[in-house]
Amino acid sequence: MEVTLLSLLESDLPFLIEVRNDESTRSQLGNDSLFTLEECKEWFIKEQPEWLLIINHNLTRIGYIRIDGDTIGIDIHPNFRRKGYARLAYQKYLEDTDYADLWVFEDNHAKKLYEELGFVETGEYETLRDRKYLKMIYEK
């Protein structure tokens, strides 16, 4: 099993919104707002993000990598979760970087994955929606 990372294109935005607006995705994000496809298109045109699409060997869209400077996050489509795709995508992304950070809720099962990948807690956190939201960093 392997994944390929490609630049996210405007034509990928309906997929992005499908994943991003899913309740199970939003519940693990700092910003849990719902977005329309129109709002997403406006954001994409204005911000020109360098996000990456995650696809598998069958050219199926699996998820995407959110990138904001050194801060990253991966959202996987609910149909493809718990199959190792997030781990593969993080590993592929981290091959070419010496530093990355992310935010995760303390009770998110993905926190264990981040620790296994080499991320460590910084001690910095926020309280969002009555949950502890932790900053973790990765350094080679």
PASEBA-1860 file (N, C-alpha, C; in nm, 3 decimals):
! residues 140
1> MEVTLLSL> 0.086/-0.118/0.000/0.000/0.000/0.000/0.090/0.123/0.000 ~ 0.056/0.220/-0.081/0.131/0.344/-0.084/0.037/0.459/-0.118 ~ 0.087/0.578/-0.095/0.009/0.698/-0.129/0.096/0.792/-0.211 ~ 0.030/0.876/-0.287/0.095/0.980/-0.365/0.038/1.113/-0.318 ~ 0.124/1.213/-0.308/0.082/1.347/-0.268/0.090/1.438/-0.390 ~ -0.021/1.501/-0.422/-0.028/1.592/-0.537/-0.081/1.727/-0.490 ~ -0.050/1.831/-0.563/-0.106/1.962/-0.531/-0.257/1.957/-0.538 ~ -0.321/2.016/-0.438/-0.466/2.026/-0.436/-0.509/2.126/-0.542
9> LESDLPFL> -0.603/2.088/-0.627/-0.652/2.174/-0.734/-0.794/2.220/-0.704 ~ -0.836/2.324/-0.772/-0.973/2.373/-0.752/-1.075/2.263/-0.781 ~ -1.045/2.177/-0.875/-1.137/2.067/-0.908/-1.150/1.966/-0.794 ~ -1.059/1.969/-0.695/-1.064/1.880/-0.579/-1.150/1.935/-0.466 ~ -1.196/2.059/-0.478/-1.267/2.123/-0.367/-1.396/2.054/-0.326 ~ -1.477/1.999/-0.418/-1.595/1.925/-0.371/-1.557/1.808/-0.279 ~ -1.448/1.740/-0.312/-1.399/1.631/-0.226/-1.354/1.687/-0.091 ~ -1.278/1.797/-0.094/-1.231/1.859/0.029/-1.349/1.894/0.121
17> IEVRNDES> -1.451/1.955/0.065/-1.569/1.994/0.144/-1.641/1.871/0.200 ~ -1.648/1.765/0.120/-1.713/1.642/0.168/-1.642/1.589/0.292 ~ -1.510/1.588/0.290/-1.432/1.540/0.404/-1.438/1.640/0.519 ~ -1.411/1.766/0.488/-1.400/1.872/0.590/-1.531/1.891/0.666 ~ -1.645/1.884/0.598/-1.773/1.910/0.662/-1.833/1.789/0.732 ~ -1.771/1.673/0.718/-1.820/1.555/0.789/-1.805/1.580/0.939 ~ -1.907/1.548/1.014/-1.907/1.573/1.159/-1.787/1.508/1.228 ~ -1.751/1.387/1.185/-1.639/1.318/1.249/-1.505/1.387/1.221
25> TRSQLGND> -1.495/1.459/1.111/-1.375/1.539/1.083/-1.380/1.666/1.165 ~ -1.490/1.738/1.155/-1.502/1.869/1.222/-1.483/1.858/1.373 ~ -1.526/1.749/1.432/-1.515/1.735/1.577/-1.369/1.731/1.624 ~ -1.277/1.704/1.533/-1.135/1.695/1.569/-1.054/1.817/1.524 ~ -1.122/1.916/1.467/-1.054/2.036/1.419/-1.073/2.153/1.515 ~ -0.975/2.240/1.521/-0.987/2.360/1.603/-1.104/2.446/1.558 ~ -1.119/2.463/1.428/-1.232/2.536/1.372/-1.331/2.433/1.319 ~ -1.442/2.416/1.389/-1.538/2.312/1.352/-1.655/2.366/1.269
33> SLFTLEEC> -1.635/2.482/1.206/-1.740/2.543/1.123/-1.768/2.460/0.998 ~ -1.892/2.470/0.951/-1.930/2.415/0.821/-1.901/2.520/0.715 ~ -1.856/2.477/0.599/-1.830/2.568/0.488/-1.904/2.522/0.364 ~ -1.950/2.619/0.285/-2.013/2.587/0.157/-1.904/2.571/0.052 ~ -1.940/2.511/-0.059/-1.846/2.496/-0.169/-1.806/2.634/-0.220 ~ -1.900/2.727/-0.226/-1.869/2.864/-0.270/-1.767/2.930/-0.178 ~ -1.786/2.917/-0.047/-1.690/2.973/0.049/-1.553/2.908/0.031 ~ -1.552/2.779/0.006/-1.427/2.707/-0.014/-1.356/2.757/-0.140
41> KEWFIKEQ> -1.432/2.778/-0.247/-1.373/2.829/-0.371/-1.316/2.969/-0.350 ~ -1.388/3.054/-0.279/-1.338/3.190/-0.250/-1.208/3.183/-0.170 ~ -1.204/3.098/-0.069/-1.084/3.079/0.012/-0.968/3.031/-0.076 ~ -0.994/2.933/-0.161/-0.891/2.874/-0.245/-0.831/2.978/-0.340 ~ -0.916/3.059/-0.401/-0.869/3.162/-0.494/-0.791/3.270/-0.420 ~ -0.843/3.312/-0.305/-0.779/3.420/-0.229/-0.647/3.375/-0.166 ~ -0.648/3.260/-0.100/-0.532/3.215/-0.023/-0.428/3.138/-0.105 ~ -0.471/3.077/-0.213/-0.384/2.991/-0.295/-0.301/2.898/-0.206
49> PEWLLIIN> -0.369/2.815/-0.127/-0.297/2.728/-0.032/-0.214/2.623/-0.104 ~ -0.108/2.581/-0.037/-0.022/2.475/-0.091/-0.058/2.342/-0.027 ~ -0.186/2.314/-0.019/-0.233/2.189/0.039/-0.205/2.076/-0.059 ~ -0.202/1.955/-0.009/-0.172/1.839/-0.090/-0.287/1.739/-0.085 ~ -0.319/1.684/-0.198/-0.419/1.578/-0.209/-0.350/1.445/-0.187 ~ -0.412/1.358/-0.110/-0.359/1.224/-0.086/-0.439/1.126/-0.172 ~ -0.369/1.054/-0.259/-0.437/0.952/-0.338/-0.366/0.818/-0.319 ~ -0.439/0.710/-0.344/-0.376/0.579/-0.330/-0.333/0.527/-0.467
57> HNLTRIGY> -0.284/0.406/-0.470/-0.232/0.348/-0.594/-0.339/0.330/-0.702 ~ -0.465/0.329/-0.663/-0.575/0.317/-0.760/-0.626/0.452/-0.806 ~ -0.552/0.559/-0.773/-0.588/0.697/-0.808/-0.718/0.743/-0.742 ~ -0.748/0.685/-0.629/-0.865/0.723/-0.550/-0.824/0.831/-0.451 ~ -0.905/0.937/-0.441/-0.879/1.040/-0.341/-0.906/0.982/-0.202 ~ -0.808/0.996/-0.114/-0.815/0.941/0.021/-0.839/1.053/0.123 ~ -0.772/1.165/0.103/-0.780/1.276/0.196/-0.691/1.389/0.147 ~ -0.651/1.475/0.239/-0.567/1.588/0.202/-0.483/1.629/0.321
65> IRIDGDTI> -0.373/1.700/0.291/-0.285/1.755/0.394/-0.307/1.905/0.397 ~ -0.344/1.955/0.516/-0.357/2.099/0.538/-0.220/2.153/0.574 ~ -0.178/2.258/0.506/-0.047/2.316/0.532/-0.063/2.466/0.553 ~ -0.010/2.515/0.665/-0.010/2.658/0.695/0.126/2.689/0.756 ~ 0.222/2.725/0.671/0.359/2.742/0.719/0.415/2.607/0.760 ~ 0.456/2.595/0.886/0.507/2.468/0.938/0.397/2.381/0.999 ~ 0.277/2.437/1.012/0.167/2.365/1.075/0.097/2.278/0.972 ~ 0.083/2.151/1.006/0.020/2.058/0.913/-0.092/1.982/0.984
73> GIDIHPNF> -0.175/1.920/0.905/-0.280/1.832/0.954/-0.330/1.749/0.837 ~ -0.378/1.633/0.866/-0.430/1.546/0.761/-0.574/1.510/0.795 ~ -0.658/1.522/0.694/-0.798/1.480/0.707/-0.820/1.368/0.605 ~ -0.863/1.254/0.653/-0.889/1.136/0.570/-1.040/1.118/0.555 ~ -1.082/1.085/0.434/-1.224/1.059/0.409/-1.270/0.946/0.502 ~ -1.390/0.959/0.560/-1.438/0.856/0.654/-1.434/0.713/0.597 ~ -1.451/0.696/0.468/-1.448/0.561/0.408/-1.309/0.497/0.409 ~ -1.206/0.577/0.435/-1.068/0.527/0.427/-0.993/0.536/0.559
81> RRKGYARL> -1.061/0.567/0.666/-0.995/0.581/0.795/-0.962/0.444/0.855 ~ -0.863/0.447/0.945/-0.820/0.328/1.020/-0.762/0.220/0.927 ~ -0.703/0.265/0.814/-0.643/0.172/0.719/-0.495/0.202/0.698 ~ -0.442/0.301/0.771/-0.300/0.332/0.760/-0.264/0.444/0.664 ~ -0.364/0.503/0.597/-0.334/0.607/0.499/-0.277/0.734/0.562 ~ -0.328/0.774/0.677/-0.275/0.895/0.742/-0.128/0.874/0.778 ~ -0.095/0.759/0.833/0.045/0.729/0.867/0.133/0.739/0.743 ~ 0.091/0.676/0.635/0.169/0.679/0.511/0.186/0.822/0.459
89> AYQKYLED> 0.079/0.900/0.464/0.085/1.037/0.413/0.177/1.122/0.500 ~ 0.167/1.110/0.633/0.258/1.184/0.721/0.402/1.142/0.695 ~ 0.428/1.012/0.684/0.564/0.966/0.661/0.620/1.023/0.531 ~ 0.539/1.021/0.426/0.584/1.074/0.297/0.610/1.223/0.308 ~ 0.521/1.297/0.373/0.538/1.441/0.388/0.663/1.472/0.472 ~ 0.682/1.401/0.581/0.792/1.430/0.673/0.929/1.390/0.618 ~ 0.932/1.308/0.512/1.060/1.272/0.449/1.137/1.396/0.406 ~ 1.065/1.497/0.361/1.128/1.616/0.303/1.124/1.738/0.392
97> TDYADLWV> 1.102/1.720/0.522/1.098/1.834/0.611/1.175/1.804/0.739 ~ 1.236/1.908/0.793/1.309/1.892/0.918/1.227/1.932/1.039 ~ 1.118/2.005/1.015/1.035/2.055/1.125/0.891/2.065/1.079 ~ 0.800/2.028/1.166/0.656/2.047/1.143/0.589/2.054/1.279 ~ 0.477/2.121/1.284/0.398/2.119/1.406/0.253/2.094/1.372 ~ 0.178/2.056/1.473/0.035/2.032/1.455/-0.036/2.053/1.588 ~ -0.166/2.061/1.578/-0.252/2.073/1.696/-0.345/1.953/1.698 ~ -0.366/1.897/1.816/-0.451/1.779/1.830/-0.523/1.785/1.964
105> FEDNHAKK> -0.647/1.740/1.963/-0.719/1.728/2.090/-0.658/1.613/2.169 ~ -0.643/1.635/2.299/-0.581/1.536/2.387/-0.648/1.399/2.378 ~ -0.780/1.398/2.354/-0.855/1.272/2.351/-0.870/1.213/2.210 ~ -0.802/1.271/2.112/-0.810/1.220/1.974/-0.719/1.098/1.962 ~ -0.773/0.987/1.911/-0.692/0.865/1.897/-0.571/0.886/1.806 ~ -0.574/0.987/1.719/-0.461/1.015/1.629/-0.338/1.063/1.705 ~ -0.355/1.110/1.828/-0.242/1.158/1.908/-0.136/1.048/1.921 ~ -0.179/0.925/1.936/-0.086/0.812/1.947/-0.005/0.798/1.817
113> LYEELGFV> -0.071/0.813/1.704/-0.001/0.807/1.575/0.107/0.915/1.569 ~ 0.072/1.037/1.608/0.168/1.147/1.603/0.290/1.116/1.690 ~ 0.267/1.061/1.806/0.378/1.025/1.894/0.465/0.918/1.828 ~ 0.402/0.819/1.765/0.477/0.714/1.696/0.560/0.770/1.579 ~ 0.511/0.878/1.518/0.582/0.941/1.407/0.696/1.033/1.455 ~ 0.703/1.057/1.586/0.809/1.139/1.640/0.768/1.277/1.687 ~ 0.639/1.309/1.682/0.590/1.437/1.734/0.593/1.431/1.887 ~ 0.626/1.544/1.949/0.625/1.554/2.095/0.544/1.677/2.137
121> ETGEYETL> 0.482/1.666/2.252/0.406/1.778/2.305/0.500/1.891/2.345 ~ 0.457/2.015/2.322/0.538/2.131/2.357/0.500/2.186/2.495 ~ 0.386/2.145/2.546/0.333/2.203/2.670/0.236/2.317/2.641 ~ 0.234/2.364/2.516/0.141/2.470/2.477/0.006/2.406/2.445 ~ -0.100/2.469/2.493/-0.233/2.416/2.463/-0.337/2.527/2.476 ~ -0.452/2.500/2.420/-0.570/2.585/2.433/-0.683/2.496/2.481 ~ -0.785/2.558/2.536/-0.906/2.483/2.567/-1.013/2.525/2.467 ~ -1.059/2.430/2.388/-1.161/2.454/2.287/-1.278/2.358/2.310
129> RDRKYLKM> -1.396/2.412/2.313/-1.516/2.328/2.330/-1.499/2.232/2.449 ~ -1.444/2.286/2.559/-1.422/2.211/2.683/-1.327/2.092/2.667 ~ -1.237/2.099/2.568/-1.138/1.995/2.546/-1.000/2.059/2.535 ~ -0.898/1.985/2.575/-0.760/2.034/2.570/-0.706/2.010/2.428 ~ -0.660/2.120/2.364/-0.608/2.120/2.227/-0.458/2.146/2.236 ~ -0.377/2.043/2.208/-0.234/2.044/2.233/-0.152/2.073/2.108 ~ -0.042/2.144/2.126/0.053/2.164/2.017/0.161/2.058/2.029 ~ 0.195/1.997/1.914/0.301/1.897/1.907/0.397/1.938/1.796
137> IYEK> 0.525/1.906/1.814/0.624/1.937/1.710/0.701/1.812/1.668 ~ 0.750/1.819/1.545/0.834/1.715/1.488/0.964/1.782/1.444 ~ 1.077/1.727/1.490/1.208/1.776/1.447/1.296/1.657/1.416 ~ 1.362/1.664/1.300/1.456/1.556/1.265/1.580/1.567/1.349
END
